[in-house]
């Protein structure tokens, strides 16, 4: 179930600014920000304060946006040192406002969020062990904070949820012919995952390299709670790892640092450690499949394929690794001898 292009808002920058003035009473300079499902605009007011106007996909119900808002508030309260966007109330004192698109004659729900300072991981030149450890520790603390959090909108069908990677598999035929067999092998491994053995909960679901905020060589914030869903908790770590390893000369060394730090703050079960590598590969496979699909239906949108080349490069590197060696790396990173893990899994 991919996103319908007709449901994605298409406000001009001028219309978005007019909507922000009407709903929130702010004005200033406006510029578009990239997004897949909704439409985002950066607004800088005359005093230099920055905000993000998020205009929701037409298919997004108020309950879904409230789910994201409440999770953001919970994480911000639980982890005061982590930068998370805050919701700015509308003129009516509400979290959500309705804005009108004069171009399409459609109404959309909107939110105004604070801006987070820092650079995103994708543009960070510093790739030290400390950075990777901070990513692992931050994601572990976020997952721990979300444990026990529940909301009526958390159970939903989401195309990026790793439990539903089969949705991306439908686009394998769009890949270069020589690439298809490897991706099919990845999806075959994904099919063998025993989801009932894995702890579940609400997860952020999209700690990609454009959502992880870095400052002074460490992860300091997390953007975009739009892919939140109730899923296997280890999927959050798998997504973060898939993007942390992009463009790394030694991706498994970086992964070990992320995993070790994560495990210290939110221990991984033996079952979670077993499926972590297949989940990482599955996320990368989903990425290249959806990139091929998005290119076919909307070739002018470069943002939808922004990580495609790096994902293929990483897949090529990881295909050279045996699953046994990677599993050994994972359990070593968690500080548990491999023979003990194997016994726990039997």
C-alpha positions, 0 to 999 in steps of 0.5 A, spaced: 500 500 500 504 505 497 502 513 498 497 515 493 500 522 489 493 525 489 493 525 497 500 529 498 498 536 499 501 541 493 501 548 497 505 553 493 510 556 498 506 563 498 499 559 500 503 555 505 505 562 508 498 565 508 495 558 511 500 559 517 498 566 518 491 565 518 492 559 523 498 561 527 499 568 526 506 567 524 509 571 518 516 571 515 520 568 510 518 561 507 522 555 504 520 548 502 523 542 505 523 535 502 518 530 504 515 523 502 508 523 505 506 530 507 508 537 505 513 541 510 515 548 510 521 552 514 518 559 516 523 564 519 519 570 523 522 577 523 525 575 530 529 570 527 525 564 530 524 558 526 518 553 525 516 548 521 509 548 518 507 540 516 501 540 512 498 533 512 497 528 507 489 528 506 489 520 508 492 522 515 486 522 520 486 527 526 487 520 531 494 519 527 497 526 528 495 526 535 498 519 536 505 522 533 504 529 537 503 525 544 509 520 542 513 527 541 511 529 548 513 523 551 520 523 548 521 530 550 519 529 557 522 523 558 529 525 555 530 532 556 537 532 553 534 530 546 532 535 541 525 533 539 520 538 536 515 541 540 508 543 537 506 550 537 498 551 538 494 554 533 490 561 534 485 557 537 489 553 542 489 547 538 495 542 536 491 541 529 489 546 524 485 546 518 488 549 512 485 550 505 489 549 498 487 554 493 490 551 488 487 544 489 481 546 493 482 541 498 483 542 506 488 539 510 490 538 517 496 542 519 501 542 525 506 548 527 513 545 530 519 548 533 525 548 529 531 544 531 538 546 530 544 542 528 545 538 522 543 531 519 547 525 519 547 525 512 551 532 511 555 530 517 563 530 516 564 527 523 564 519 523 567 517 529 566 512 534 563 517 539 557 518 533 555 511 532 555 510 540 551 516 541 546 513 535 545 507 539 544 510 546 539 515 543 535 510 540 535 505 546 533 511 550 527 513 545 525 505 545 525 505 552 521 511 553 516 509 548 515 502 552 508 501 555 506 507 551 499 506 547 494 510 543 488 508 538 492 509 532 498 505 533 496 499 530 496 501 522 498 498 516 504 502 514 508 501 507 515 502 511 514 497 517 519 492 516 513 487 518 510 489 511 516 488 507 512 484 502 509 490 500 516 493 497 517 486 494 512 487 489 516 492 486 522 487 485 521 487 477 522 494 477 530 493 479 535 492 474 535 484 472 542 483 475 540 486 482 533 482 483 536 475 485 540 478 491 534 482 493 529 476 492 534 472 497 533 478 502 526 477 502 526 470 502 530 471 509 525 476 511 519 471 510 522 466 515 522 471 521 518 469 527 515 475 529 511 472 535 518 471 538 520 478 538 518 484 543 513 489 540 511 496 542 511 503 539 517 505 535 519 511 531 520 507 525 525 512 521 531 514 524 534 515 517 540 519 516 536 525 514 532 525 521 538 524 526 540 530 528 548 531 529 551 536 533 559 536 535 560 529 533 554 526 537 546 525 535 543 530 539 536 530 536 531 526 532 526 529 527 519 526 523 515 522 528 511 520 521 512 513 521 511 511 528 507 504 528 506 499 533 511 493 531 517 489 533 522 494 537 528 491 534 526 494 527 527 501 530 535 499 531 535 495 524 532 502 521 538 506 524 543 501 523 541 501 515 542 508 515 548 509 520 552 504 515 551 508 509 558 510 505 562 507 511 568 504 509 567 499 514 560 498 515 560 493 520 565 496 525 560 502 525 554 497 526 558 494 532 559 501 536 551 502 535 549 495 537 553 495 543 551 502 546 544 500 544 544 494 548 547 497 554 541 502 555 535 497 552 538 490 552 537 486 546 534 479 547 537 473 543 531 472 538 532 480 537 540 479 535 538 473 531 534 477 526 537 484 526 542 482 520 536 480 516 532 486 518 537 491 516 538 487 509 530 488 509 530 495 510 535 496 505 531 492 500 525 496 501 529 502 500 531 500 493 525 497 491 521 503 493 526 508 490 525 504 483 517 505 484 517 512 486 522 513 480 517 510 475 511 514 477 514 520 479 521 521 475 522 528 477 522 528 485 529 527 486 528 526 494 524 519 493 531 516 491 536 520 495 539 514 498 538 509 493 546 509 490 548 509 497 543 503 499 546 499 493 553 500 495 552 498 502 548 492 500 554 490 495 558 490 501 554 486 506 553 481 501 560 479 501 559 478 509 557 471 511 551 471 516 554 467 521 560 472 521 555 478 522 551 474 527 558 473 531 559 481 531 552 482 533 553 478 539 560 480 541 557 487 541 552 485 546 558 482 550 555 475 550 559 469 548 556 466 541 555 459 544 551 462 550 547 466 545 546 459 541 544 455 547 539 461 548 536 460 541 535 453 541 
